[in-house]
Amino acid sequence: MMEQRYDRPGRGGVLWLVLLFILLFFAACAPAGSTAEGSGGTAAADASVRFLSIEGDVAQNVIKNSGTPVKNDGALPGDADFEGIPLTDFIAEAGISGDPKTIYLFSSGDGFVSSIDYEGAEEVYVIFSAAKGWSLLAPNHPPAASGMDIDRIIVVSESSEVGLSVVAQDGRKTTIPMGQLLLSPQHAEFRLDGISVNNEGSSDERAVALYTRQYSVVLSDIDAQYTGIPFVVATADGETYLTDGTGRFILYRQKINYKETTGDVYEDVVEIRLR
């Protein structure tokens, strides 16, 4: 438990705090990233931090925070001041594995997920603005492709070499692609990371519990042929563990852990060997 204490400010300190609050209030009410004419503006990149993760059938997980805001977030492809980046170029930084087929786009703003074919995705453009975060402009696609506050992109390919390697009993080796794993039926749970307490033990005690959301998949939910089959889990550091196959694979971006029904967790799984 960690206790935090705060000293009570004097009258002068209170007045300064009130003035600071008023200033911050009016600053927050100003339209982010806009000019007097209502265009995209030139707000500083740190005016609004937006997170975006590129995952799936890619060589590496790419994490982006705030980008450099475009000068005009209302500009369209063909306009002189348009600064959009083709989506295919934007995700290429992650290094696509296999033959890319579909791109899934997750919006933190409205909670929707849209998918588009990789073929033609060069006509979808990515921009960053302080008002709309990471956004997409797709004038040649249906409106659903033009989302804002995009915080996650999952690439799905055929013949991807990135994912969970499976060695069959006869020695044949296949891969369950990372894109397929991330889009498979998942179990969600909250894991308690810790509790922070102010004024512990007093009548004014305040406590906050902090959790992380954990998503996991069962192998038989991906393919019924794995039902009831035990396997050996092999991790990146060379360790191996015999399991009965009833545990869950915990997914976090490009990392795979395995959690036994006993609660034991084997981190950074790269391969399983069917028994």
Secondary structure, DSSP 8 states (H G I E B T S, - for coil): -EEE------HHHHHHHHHHHHHHHHHHHS-TT--TT-S-----GGGS---EEEEESBSS-EEE------S-TT--TTSTT---EEHHHHHHTT-B-SEEEEEEEEETTT--EEEEESTTGGGSEEEEETTTEEEEE-TTS-GGG--SSEEEEEEEEES---EEEEE-TTS-EEEEEHHHHHHS--EEEEEEEEEEEESTTSTT-EEEEEEEEEEEE-HHHH-GGGTT--EEEEETTS-EEEE-S-SEEEEETTEEEEE-TTS-EE-SEEEEEE-
